[in-house]
Amino acid sequence: MGTSYHNPVLLLQSVDGLNVKEDGVYVDVTFGGGGHSKEILKRLGEKGKLFAFDQDEDAAENAIKDSRFQLIQENFRFMNQFLKFYGIRKVDGVLADFGVSSHQFDEPERGFSTRFEGDLDMRMSKRNTVSAFEVVNTYSFDAMRSVLFQYGELRNANSIAQALVAAREAAPIRTTEQLKLAMRQFLPKFKEHKILAQVYQAIRIEVNQELEVIKEFLLQLPGVLGTGGRLSVISYHSLEDRLVKRFIQTGKFEGDAEKDFYGNIDVPMKKVGGLVVPSKEEIALNNRARSAKLRIAERM
């Protein structure tokens, strides 16, 4: 029996964006509970193929028994490497649903949620050597401040970093509750949840190198997608979405797009349609959908 996961956000819109061909080859780089993969398989014919990636060991319990399906238990930063291993040179579409899965949020011992008491972990794969404990207890003040400011976009990152460094000098900060207590003075009742979410996001991104992984993934796409191949990406916060948007627009993360000899913009992808966000009805059914943004692009 598979591990319990909530319904995927923007399920039909994201799979529609792939424009699935019956005999095509597709990649779901964030398998999770398998919701997107199952929808893709519904649209594939007998000769179609779907590869899925997930570094979380728990996701293996949801592996789909289908000859057209292959689950790869690795981080999707290694997408191209593993596709080559399986003899795949080009694919017809890639789907990514960034962020933390509902399952990870709902398991207290994983330490992802602000709602539960749990160890400071936040690793998306237990094979990772750095956990939230190491970030909170061993990072220098400057490094901690940088993580909170860059990844949590916290204006008072300096003060929160000082408080955490001072608290750990008395005793190691081992649990999510101890983390909250260490920065209690910065958690006014009417803003507590928002600030905690920003702090948790910052630490989680650092632990899992999330933005670096996304950059590595996006840079592989021009070589992995065949001409006309589609990219369908769901992001949940501005840091992720900004990387996706910039890459689609310019093929880069900083600076202007490359230009050819005649001054024409030379980019590997072109956007398909506009930004897609969940309906009010979907948000009412799943509050975690409220910040989701879907972008679709096609290989030139």
C-alpha positions in Angstrom: 0.0 0.0 0.0 1.4 3.4 -1.0 2.2 6.2 1.3 -0.6 8.8 1.6 -0.2 11.9 -0.5 -2.7 14.7 -1.2 -4.0 15.4 -4.7 -1.6 17.2 -7.0 -2.0 20.9 -7.6 -3.0 22.0 -11.1 -3.0 18.4 -12.2 -4.9 18.5 -15.5 -3.5 21.9 -16.5 0.1 20.8 -16.0 -0.3 17.6 -17.9 -2.4 19.3 -20.6 0.6 21.6 -21.0 2.8 18.6 -22.0 0.6 18.0 -25.1 1.2 14.3 -24.6 1.8 12.1 -27.7 0.7 8.5 -27.4 4.1 7.1 -28.3 6.1 9.8 -26.7 8.8 9.7 -23.9 8.1 11.8 -20.8 9.7 12.6 -17.5 8.1 13.5 -14.2 11.0 14.8 -12.1 9.0 15.1 -8.9 7.1 11.8 -8.6 5.8 12.1 -5.0 2.5 10.3 -4.7 2.4 9.6 -8.4 -0.6 11.8 -9.3 1.0 13.5 -12.3 2.6 10.3 -13.5 -0.7 8.4 -13.4 -2.3 11.2 -15.5 0.5 11.1 -18.0 0.2 7.3 -18.3 -3.5 7.6 -19.0 -2.7 9.5 -22.1 0.2 7.4 -23.3 -0.2 4.5 -25.7 1.4 1.1 -25.5 4.7 2.4 -27.0 4.9 5.4 -24.7 7.4 5.6 -21.9 7.5 7.6 -18.6 10.5 8.1 -16.4 10.0 9.5 -12.9 12.5 10.9 -10.4 12.2 11.2 -6.6 15.0 11.3 -4.0 12.6 10.7 -1.1 12.8 7.1 -0.1 9.1 7.1 1.0 8.0 7.8 -2.6 9.1 4.3 -3.7 6.1 2.9 -1.9 4.0 4.6 -4.6 5.8 3.1 -7.6 3.4 2.3 -10.4 3.3 -1.2 -11.8 3.3 -0.5 -15.5 5.8 -1.7 -18.1 5.8 1.8 -19.5 6.9 3.3 -16.2 10.4 3.6 -14.6 11.0 5.2 -11.2 14.5 6.5 -10.6 15.2 7.1 -6.9 17.5 10.0 -7.3 17.5 13.8 -7.3 16.4 15.3 -10.6 19.6 17.3 -10.8 20.9 14.0 -12.3 18.1 13.8 -14.9 20.3 13.8 -18.0 22.8 11.3 -16.6 20.1 8.7 -15.8 18.2 9.2 -19.0 21.4 8.4 -20.9 21.9 5.3 -18.7 18.5 4.1 -20.0 19.4 4.9 -23.6 17.2 8.0 -23.9 18.7 10.8 -25.9 15.6 13.1 -26.3 12.2 13.3 -24.6 8.9 14.8 -25.6 8.1 16.5 -22.3 9.2 17.2 -18.8 7.0 17.9 -15.8 8.2 19.4 -12.5 6.2 20.2 -9.4 8.6 22.0 -7.1 8.3 22.4 -3.3 7.6 20.0 -0.4 5.1 17.3 -0.8 2.0 17.1 1.4 3.4 13.8 2.7 6.6 15.4 3.9 4.7 18.2 5.6 2.4 15.8 7.3 5.2 13.6 8.8 6.2 15.3 12.1 9.5 13.5 12.3 10.6 15.0 9.0 10.7 18.5 10.6 9.2 20.3 7.6 6.0 21.6 9.2 5.5 24.5 11.6 2.5 22.7 13.0 4.3 19.7 14.6 7.0 19.1 17.1 9.8 17.2 15.5 13.6 16.9 15.1 15.3 19.6 13.1 15.8 17.5 9.9 14.1 18.9 6.7 16.1 16.6 4.4 14.2 15.5 1.3 16.5 12.4 1.2 17.9 10.7 4.3 21.1 10.2 2.3 21.8 13.9 2.6 24.5 14.5 5.1 23.4 18.0 6.1 20.2 18.5 8.0 18.5 21.5 9.5 20.2 20.7 12.8 23.6 21.4 11.2 22.4 24.6 9.6 20.9 26.0 12.8 23.7 24.9 15.1 26.9 25.1 13.2 26.6 27.9 10.6 28.4 31.1 11.4 26.3 34.2 12.2 27.1 35.6 8.7 26.1 32.4 7.0 22.9 32.1 9.0 22.0 35.7 8.2 22.6 35.1 4.5 20.4 32.0 4.4 17.5 33.8 6.2 17.8 36.9 4.0 18.3 35.3 0.6 16.0 32.2 0.9 13.5 33.4 3.5 13.4 37.1 2.3 13.3 38.2 5.9 14.0 41.8 6.5 15.1 41.2 10.1 17.4 38.3 9.1 20.2 39.9 11.1 18.3 39.9 14.4 16.9 36.4 14.0 20.4 35.1 13.2 21.7 36.7 16.3 19.0 35.2 18.4 19.6 31.7 17.1 23.4 31.9 17.6 22.8 33.2 21.2 20.3 30.4 21.9 22.5 27.6 20.7 25.4 28.7 22.9 23.3 27.8 25.9 22.2 24.4 24.5 21.9 22.9 21.0 18.6 23.6 19.1 17.4 20.1 18.4 13.7 20.3 17.7 11.3 22.5 15.8 9.7 23.7 19.1 13.1 24.7 20.4 13.7 26.7 17.2 10.4 28.5 17.7 11.3 29.3 21.3 14.7 30.7 20.3 13.1 33.3 18.1 9.9 33.8 20.1 10.5 37.6 20.3 10.2 37.8 16.5 6.9 36.0 16.3 4.1 38.4 17.0 0.8 36.6 17.2 -0.7 38.1 14.1 2.4 37.3 12.0 3.7 34.1 13.6 2.7 31.7 10.9 4.0 33.8 8.1 7.4 34.5 9.7 7.8 30.8 10.7 7.0 29.8 7.2 9.7 32.1 5.9 12.3 30.8 8.3 11.5 27.2 7.6 11.6 27.8 3.9 15.0 29.4 4.2 16.5 26.5 6.2 14.9 23.9 4.0 16.2 25.5 0.8 19.7 25.5 2.3 19.5 21.9 3.5 18.4 20.6 0.1 20.2 23.1 -2.1 16.9 23.6 -3.8 17.6 26.6 -6.0 20.9 25.2 -7.2 19.2 21.9 -8.1 16.5 23.8 -10.0 19.2 25.7 -11.9 21.1 22.5 -12.8 17.8 20.9 -13.9 16.7 23.8 -16.1 20.1 24.1 -17.8 19.8 20.4 -18.9 16.5 20.9 -20.7 17.8 22.3 -24.0 19.8 19.1 -24.4 17.1 16.7 -23.1 14.0 18.0 -24.9 13.5 17.3 -28.6 12.3 20.0 -30.9 8.8 20.9 -29.9 9.1 19.1 -26.6 7.3 20.7 -23.7 8.2 21.8 -20.2 5.5 22.1 -17.6 6.6 23.6 -14.2 4.7 24.4 -11.0 6.5 26.7 -8.5 5.3 27.7 -5.1 7.4 30.8 -4.1 9.0 33.7 -5.9 12.5 32.4 -5.7 11.6 29.3 -7.7 9.3 31.0 -10.1 11.8 33.8 -10.9 14.4 31.2 -12.0 11.8 29.4 -14.2 10.6 32.7 -15.7 14.0 34.0 -16.4 15.2 30.8 -18.0 12.2 30.6 -20.3 12.7 34.3 -21.3 16.5 34.4 -21.7 17.9 30.8 -21.4 19.9 32.2 -18.4 19.4 33.3 -14.8 21.2 36.6 -14.9 21.9 39.1 -17.6 20.3 39.5 -21.1 19.5 36.8 -23.5 22.1 35.8 -26.1 21.7 37.3 -29.6 22.6 35.9 -33.0 24.7 37.7 -35.7 21.7 39.7 -36.8 20.8 40.8 -33.3 17.8 38.4 -32.9 17.3 37.0 -29.4 18.5 33.4 -29.4 16.8 31.4 -26.6 16.2 27.6 -26.4 12.6 27.8 -25.2 9.5 29.8 -25.9 6.6 30.2 -23.5 3.3 28.6 -24.3 0.3 30.6 -23.0 0.3 32.7 -19.9 0.8 32.1 -16.2 -1.7 29.6 -14.9 -2.8 29.7 -11.2 -5.3 27.5 -9.3 -9.0 28.4 -9.3 -10.8 29.5 -6.2 -12.5 26.1 -6.1 -9.2 24.3 -6.1 -7.7 26.5 -3.4 -10.9 25.9 -1.3 -10.3 22.2 -1.6 -6.5 22.4 -1.0 -5.2 25.4 0.7 -1.6 24.5 -0.2 -2.5 25.3 -3.8 -2.9 29.1 -3.1 0.7 30.0 -4.0 1.1 27.7 -7.0 2.1 29.0 -10.4 2.3 27.0 -13.6 4.5 28.0 -16.6 4.6 26.0 -19.8 7.3 26.3 -22.5 8.3 24.6 -25.7 11.8 23.7 -27.1 12.6 25.7 -30.1 
